[in-house]
């Protein structure tokens, strides 16, 4: 049996971890999902998502054709009053059921060290390395609308008036001929009312090559518990980016100038009321890239769970998305999933979940092939069935 090169290294890595474990305790956590599915004869399993624009987001329940996992180890220690920690996270991805696929990958997501407790700034944490600076996940579409990912160095949790301040520098050298620089600034945990906080994220980018362009972006996010006394937990974003900065507070296209202008408004709520829990999303966006192409997009959808018993739930997810490129017909897609589910508890967020699912999707001809499968090239609807596990720990 031929193993992926990364997998061949796992026995050695495991042995080293066991040796390390005997000397000190490690914190271990992670996430994974996967499972089999089918669509139609002569066609691989299909998943449904629009192309282009921010509403290309994919509603995930019964709509993920990959196998994915991320596994993190961290070790903390204290010396002379300084608290330090090193973090290592690996990531395994395969876009199909067959784990021997050449499209599989084993990568290093995070590898950084951090320290806090220095006498001149005892509450601040300083870090260097490869880090996921992600803020504000909407789980049903698996999206962090602020995604400050990269190799960099920074500091956070400086007390600054009514909030806290953080900043970081990132470098991209993925394309050897188009390197770039990025600065991220955060001012966050600013109390606005009981249960409410506002957070600000600023970004500056610069292409460090001939023809490289500058960019800037700003995001405001409001977090609110018990929204209007309803028990809903709310996250709302207002985002703007221009030039070579992306809406997610990351690098955009480093060759795009000030003609590239984008904005996005996102509203997400989640709740648990007795046996009924869920999460919902509404998004509107207008994006103009550096080539002058304008795209308006929108999406609305949600997932609901109903606990029939302590360990058996019924899940349902419905999402509608549309994308309107300038001068072209509007693309739209509707997707519905029903999933009887086994779980260790009745709440929406309880994991692991072991699901059976049936997914039904409908789209218009302008949307094209929303599956990427040749068998759907001339179709405007599809049905998929399968099983999936999702687990975080």
C-alpha positions as CSV (number, residue, x, y, z in Angstrom):
1,X,0.0,0.0,0.0
2,X,1.4,3.3,-1.0
3,X,1.0,6.1,1.5
4,X,1.0,9.9,1.0
5,X,4.5,11.2,1.8
6,X,3.2,13.2,4.7
7,X,1.4,10.2,6.2
8,X,4.7,8.1,6.1
9,X,6.1,10.6,8.5
10,X,3.3,10.3,11.0
11,X,4.7,7.2,12.9
12,X,7.9,9.0,13.6
13,X,6.0,12.2,14.6
14,X,3.8,10.1,16.9
15,X,6.8,8.5,18.6
16,X,8.4,11.9,19.2
17,X,5.2,13.2,20.7
18,X,5.0,10.2,23.1
19,X,8.6,10.8,24.2
20,X,7.8,14.5,24.6
21,X,4.6,13.6,26.5
22,X,6.6,11.7,29.1
23,X,8.5,14.8,30.0
24,X,5.7,17.4,29.9
25,X,1.9,17.6,29.3
26,X,0.7,18.7,25.9
27,X,-2.6,20.3,25.1
28,X,-4.2,18.6,22.1
29,X,-7.3,19.7,20.2
30,X,-8.6,19.5,16.7
31,X,-11.4,19.2,14.2
32,X,-12.3,16.8,11.4
33,X,-15.1,15.9,9.0
34,X,-15.6,13.2,6.4
35,X,-17.9,10.5,5.0
36,X,-19.2,8.8,1.9
37,X,-21.8,10.0,-0.5
38,X,-23.4,9.5,-3.9
39,X,-25.2,11.6,-6.5
40,X,-25.9,9.8,-9.8
41,X,-24.5,7.1,-12.0
42,X,-21.3,7.9,-13.9
43,X,-20.8,11.0,-11.7
44,X,-18.7,11.5,-8.5
45,X,-20.4,12.9,-5.5
46,X,-21.6,16.5,-6.2
47,X,-21.6,19.6,-3.9
48,X,-23.3,22.8,-4.8
49,X,-22.0,26.4,-4.7
50,X,-22.2,29.5,-6.9
51,X,-19.0,30.8,-8.5
52,X,-18.0,34.4,-8.0
53,X,-18.8,37.1,-5.4
54,X,-19.1,36.8,-1.7
55,X,-22.3,34.7,-2.1
56,X,-20.1,31.9,-3.5
57,X,-20.2,30.8,0.1
58,X,-21.3,27.2,0.4
59,X,-24.0,26.1,3.0
60,X,-22.1,23.1,4.4
61,X,-24.6,20.6,5.8
62,X,-24.7,17.6,3.4
63,X,-22.8,19.7,1.0
64,X,-19.1,18.9,1.6
65,X,-17.4,16.4,-0.8
66,X,-14.0,16.5,1.0
67,X,-12.3,14.9,3.9
68,X,-10.7,17.5,6.2
69,X,-9.0,17.6,9.5
70,X,-6.9,20.0,11.6
71,X,-5.0,18.8,14.7
72,X,-3.2,21.2,17.1
73,X,-0.6,20.6,19.8
74,X,0.4,23.3,22.2
75,X,2.8,23.4,25.1
76,X,2.9,26.2,27.7
77,X,5.5,26.8,30.4
78,X,6.6,29.6,32.8
79,X,10.1,30.8,33.5
80,X,11.1,33.8,35.7
81,X,7.5,35.0,35.6
82,X,7.2,34.9,31.8
83,X,4.4,32.7,30.4
84,X,5.3,31.2,27.0
85,X,3.6,28.8,24.6
86,X,4.5,27.1,21.4
87,X,1.7,26.0,18.9
88,X,1.9,23.5,16.1
89,X,-1.1,22.7,13.9
90,X,-1.3,20.3,11.0
91,X,-4.0,20.1,8.3
92,X,-5.1,17.2,6.1
93,X,-7.3,17.8,3.1
94,X,-8.6,15.6,0.3
95,X,-11.2,16.8,-2.1
96,X,-12.7,13.4,-2.7
97,X,-13.6,10.2,-0.8
98,X,-10.5,8.2,-1.9
99,X,-7.7,9.1,0.5
100,X,-5.1,8.0,-2.0
101,X,-6.0,10.8,-4.3
102,X,-3.2,12.8,-5.8
103,X,-5.2,15.9,-4.7
104,X,-4.7,15.2,-1.0
105,X,-2.4,17.3,1.1
106,X,-0.8,17.3,4.5
107,X,0.2,20.8,5.5
108,X,1.4,22.9,8.4
109,X,-1.3,25.5,9.3
110,X,0.3,27.1,12.3
111,X,3.7,27.1,13.9
112,X,4.4,30.0,16.2
113,X,5.6,30.9,19.7
114,X,4.3,33.5,22.1
115,X,5.2,35.0,25.4
116,X,3.5,37.4,28.0
117,X,4.3,38.9,31.3
118,X,7.2,41.2,30.4
119,X,7.7,43.9,33.0
120,X,7.0,46.8,30.6
121,X,3.7,45.4,29.3
122,X,2.6,42.6,31.7
123,X,-0.8,42.1,30.0
124,X,0.4,42.0,26.4
125,X,1.2,38.9,24.4
126,X,4.0,38.9,21.8
127,X,4.2,36.3,19.0
128,X,6.3,35.3,16.0
129,X,5.7,32.6,13.4
130,X,2.9,31.2,11.1
131,X,-0.5,32.0,12.7
132,X,-4.2,31.9,11.9
133,X,-5.4,35.4,12.9
134,X,-9.1,34.4,12.4
135,X,-11.9,36.3,14.0
136,X,-15.7,35.6,14.0
137,X,-16.5,32.3,12.3
138,X,-20.0,31.6,10.8
139,X,-20.0,27.8,11.1
140,X,-22.8,27.0,8.6
141,X,-20.7,28.5,5.8
142,X,-17.3,27.7,7.3
143,X,-16.2,31.3,6.9
144,X,-14.1,33.8,9.0
145,X,-15.0,37.2,7.7
146,X,-11.8,38.5,9.2
147,X,-9.0,36.2,8.2
148,X,-5.5,37.6,9.1
149,X,-3.6,34.5,8.2
150,X,0.1,34.3,7.4
151,X,3.7,34.4,8.5
152,X,4.4,37.4,10.7
153,X,5.1,38.9,14.1
154,X,2.9,40.9,16.4
155,X,1.5,41.8,19.8
156,X,-2.0,41.8,21.3
157,X,-4.0,42.7,24.4
158,X,-2.5,46.1,25.1
159,X,-5.1,47.9,27.3
160,X,-5.9,51.1,25.5
161,X,-8.7,53.3,26.9
162,X,-12.1,51.5,26.7
163,X,-10.7,48.6,24.6
164,X,-7.6,46.6,23.8
165,X,-5.1,47.1,20.9
166,X,-3.2,44.7,18.7
167,X,-1.0,45.0,15.7
168,X,1.0,42.6,13.5
169,X,3.2,42.6,10.4
170,X,2.9,39.8,7.7
171,X,5.0,39.0,4.7
172,X,4.0,37.0,1.6
173,X,6.6,35.4,-0.6
174,X,4.4,32.7,-2.2
175,X,5.1,34.2,-5.6
176,X,8.9,34.9,-5.6
177,X,8.4,37.7,-8.2
178,X,5.5,39.3,-6.4
179,X,6.3,39.6,-2.6
180,X,4.2,41.8,-0.4
181,X,3.9,43.4,3.0
182,X,0.8,43.7,5.3
183,X,0.0,45.5,8.5
184,X,-3.0,44.6,10.6
185,X,-4.4,46.7,13.4
186,X,-7.1,45.7,15.9
187,X,-9.0,47.7,18.5
188,X,-11.4,45.4,20.2
189,X,-13.6,44.4,23.2
190,X,-15.1,47.9,23.4
191,X,-18.2,47.6,25.6
192,X,-21.1,49.4,24.0
193,X,-24.0,48.2,26.2
194,X,-24.8,45.2,28.4
195,X,-23.7,42.1,26.5
196,X,-22.5,44.1,23.6
197,X,-19.0,44.8,22.2
198,X,-17.6,46.4,19.1
199,X,-14.3,45.4,17.4
200,X,-12.4,47.3,14.6
201,X,-9.9,45.7,12.2
202,X,-7.7,47.8,9.9
203,X,-5.4,46.6,7.1
204,X,-2.7,48.1,4.9
205,X,-1.0,46.2,2.1
206,X,1.8,46.9,-0.4
207,X,3.1,44.9,-3.3
208,X,6.9,44.9,-3.0
209,X,7.7,44.7,-6.7
210,X,7.6,46.9,-9.8
211,X,3.9,47.5,-10.5
212,X,2.9,46.4,-7.0
213,X,0.0,48.4,-5.6
214,X,-1.1,49.7,-2.2
215,X,-4.4,48.9,-0.4
216,X,-6.3,49.5,2.7
217,X,-9.3,48.0,4.5
218,X,-11.5,48.5,7.6
219,X,-14.0,46.2,9.3
220,X,-16.3,46.9,12.2
221,X,-17.9,43.9,14.0
222,X,-20.5,44.1,16.7
223,X,-21.0,41.2,19.0
224,X,-24.2,41.1,21.0
225,X,-25.5,38.6,23.6
226,X,-29.2,38.3,24.3
227,X,-30.2,40.5,21.3
228,X,-33.2,42.7,22.2
229,X,-33.9,40.3,25.1
230,X,-34.6,37.4,22.7
231,X,-31.7,35.1,23.8
232,X,-30.2,35.4,20.3
233,X,-26.4,35.8,20.0
234,X,-25.6,38.2,17.2
235,X,-22.5,39.0,15.1
236,X,-22.7,41.8,12.5
237,X,-19.9,43.0,10.1
238,X,-19.5,46.1,8.0
239,X,-16.5,45.8,5.7
240,X,-14.7,48.0,3.1
241,X,-11.5,47.3,1.2
242,X,-9.7,49.1,-1.6
243,X,-6.7,48.4,-3.8
244,X,-4.6,45.3,-3.0
245,X,-6.4,44.6,0.3
246,X,-9.1,41.9,0.6
247,X,-12.3,42.3,2.4
248,X,-11.2,39.6,4.9
249,X,-8.3,41.9,6.2
250,X,-5.8,39.9,4.2
251,X,-3.7,40.3,1.1
252,X,-5.8,40.8,-2.1
253,X,-4.4,40.9,-5.6
254,X,-1.1,42.9,-5.1
255,X,-1.4,44.2,-8.7
256,X,-4.8,45.9,-8.2
257,X,-4.9,49.6,-7.6
258,X,-7.4,52.0,-6.2
259,X,-10.0,51.2,-8.8
260,X,-10.6,48.0,-6.9
261,X,-13.3,48.8,-4.3
262,X,-15.3,46.4,-2.3
263,X,-17.8,46.4,0.5
264,X,-19.8,43.8,2.4
265,X,-22.4,43.7,5.2
266,X,-23.0,40.5,7.1
267,X,-25.5,39.6,9.8
268,X,-25.4,36.3,11.7
269,X,-27.3,35.0,14.7
270,X,-27.3,31.8,16.6
271,X,-29.6,30.5,19.4
272,X,-30.6,27.6,21.6
273,X,-34.2,27.7,23.0
274,X,-35.0,24.4,24.7
275,X,-34.8,21.6,22.1
276,X,-34.4,24.1,19.1
277,X,-31.1,25.6,18.2
278,X,-29.6,27.1,15.0
279,X,-27.6,29.6,13.1
280,X,-28.7,32.0,10.4
281,X,-26.9,34.3,8.0
282,X,-27.7,37.3,5.7
283,X,-25.0,38.8,3.5
284,X,-24.9,41.6,0.9
285,X,-21.7,42.6,-1.1
286,X,-20.6,44.7,-4.0
287,X,-17.1,44.0,-5.4
288,X,-15.2,45.7,-8.2
289,X,-11.8,44.1,-9.0
290,X,-8.8,45.7,-10.5
291,X,-9.9,44.8,-14.0
292,X,-13.1,46.9,-13.6
293,X,-15.5,44.0,-13.3
294,X,-18.3,44.7,-10.9
295,X,-20.2,41.9,-9.1
296,X,-23.1,42.3,-6.7
297,X,-24.0,39.3,-4.5
298,X,-26.3,38.3,-1.7
299,X,-27.1,35.2,0.3
300,X,-29.6,34.2,3.1
301,X,-29.8,30.9,4.8
302,X,-29.8,29.0,8.1
303,X,-29.5,25.7,9.8
304,X,-31.9,24.5,12.5
305,X,-31.5,21.5,14.9
306,X,-34.4,19.9,16.8
307,X,-33.5,17.5,19.7
308,X,-36.0,14.7,19.4
309,X,-34.2,13.0,22.3
310,X,-30.9,13.7,24.2
311,X,-28.9,11.8,21.5
312,X,-31.0,12.1,18.4
313,X,-31.5,15.4,16.4
314,X,-33.1,16.3,13.2
315,X,-31.1,18.9,11.3
316,X,-32.4,21.1,8.4
317,X,-30.5,23.6,6.3
318,X,-31.8,25.9,3.6
319,X,-29.8,28.5,1.7
320,X,-30.4,30.8,-1.2
321,X,-27.6,32.7,-3.0
322,X,-27.3,34.9,-6.0
323,X,-24.5,36.6,-7.9
324,X,-24.9,39.4,-10.5
325,X,-21.8,40.2,-12.6
326,X,-22.1,43.5,-14.4
327,X,-23.6,43.0,-17.9
328,X,-24.5,39.4,-17.3
329,X,-27.6,37.5,-16.2
330,X,-28.0,36.9,-12.4
331,X,-26.9,33.5,-11.2
332,X,-28.9,31.9,-8.4
333,X,-28.8,28.7,-6.4
334,X,-31.1,27.2,-3.7
335,X,-30.0,24.3,-1.6
336,X,-32.0,22.2,1.0
337,X,-30.6,19.5,3.3
338,X,-32.4,17.2,5.8
339,X,-30.2,15.2,8.1
340,X,-31.2,12.8,10.9
341,X,-28.3,13.0,13.4
342,X,-26.8,11.1,16.3
343,X,-25.0,13.2,18.9
344,X,-23.6,13.2,22.4
345,X,-26.0,15.9,23.5
346,X,-29.1,17.8,22.4
347,X,-27.7,21.3,21.7
348,X,-26.9,22.8,18.3
349,X,-23.2,23.0,19.0
350,X,-22.8,19.6,20.6
351,X,-20.2,17.4,18.8
352,X,-19.5,14.8,17.6
353,X,-22.4,14.5,15.2
354,X,-22.9,11.4,13.0
355,X,-25.3,12.2,10.2
356,X,-27.2,10.7,7.4
357,X,-28.3,13.4,4.8
358,X,-30.3,14.1,1.8
359,X,-29.5,17.3,-0.2
360,X,-31.6,18.9,-2.9
361,X,-30.3,21.8,-5.1
362,X,-31.8,23.9,-7.8
363,X,-30.1,26.6,-9.9
364,X,-30.6,28.5,-13.1
365,X,-28.8,28.1,-16.4
366,X,-26.8,31.4,-15.9
367,X,-25.2,29.8,-12.9
368,X,-23.5,27.2,-15.1
369,X,-22.2,23.9,-13.6
370,X,-22.3,24.7,-9.8
371,X,-20.9,21.2,-9.0
372,X,-17.7,21.1,-11.2
373,X,-18.8,17.6,-12.3
374,X,-19.0,17.0,-16.0
375,X,-22.2,15.0,-15.5
376,X,-24.0,18.3,-14.4
377,X,-22.8,20.5,-17.3
378,X,-26.3,20.7,-18.8
379,X,-28.4,20.3,-15.6
380,X,-30.1,22.8,-13.3
381,X,-30.9,20.6,-10.4
382,X,-29.3,17.8,-8.4
383,X,-29.8,15.4,-5.4
384,X,-27.1,14.0,-3.2
385,X,-27.2,11.5,-0.3
386,X,-24.6,10.3,2.2
387,X,-23.3,10.1,5.7
388,X,-20.9,12.4,7.5
389,X,-19.1,12.8,10.8
390,X,-18.2,16.2,12.2
391,X,-16.2,16.4,15.4
392,X,-14.2,19.0,17.3
393,X,-12.4,18.3,20.5
